[in-house]
Amino acid sequence: MECTKDKNLDMCNCSYEGCPRKGMCCQCIAYHRAKGHLPACYFPPDAERTYDRSIEYFIEIYQKNKHL
């Protein structure tokens, strides 16, 4: 599968500018999965900016905001 980094960057909500995987979804997902985290795209913008990518935080947010 060919990476479409330019298209991915248009949709990527990761606010960590120094990330070497930004726009490369396959690498991003693999990286966060190996760490036991979720990538930025799973979080709403305000939650993403905390850089807490834990599964526990994801569950907490979505239990509070079930409409998201």
Residue pairs with C-beta under 8 A, 6 or more apart in sequence:
1 26
3 24
3 25
3 26
5 23
5 24
6 23
8 23
8 24
8 25
9 22
9 23
11 41
12 22
12 23
12 40
12 41
13 40
13 41
13 43
13 45
13 48
14 22
14 28
14 39
14 40
14 41
14 48
15 40
15 45
15 48
15 49
16 22
16 40
16 51
19 28
21 27
21 28
21 31
22 28
25 39
25 41
28 39
28 40
29 39
32 38
32 39
32 53
35 53
36 54
36 55
37 53
37 54
37 55
38 53
38 54
38 55
38 58
39 53
40 48
40 53
42 53
42 58
43 53
43 57
43 58
43 61
44 61
44 65
44 68
47 57
47 61
50 57
61 68
62 68
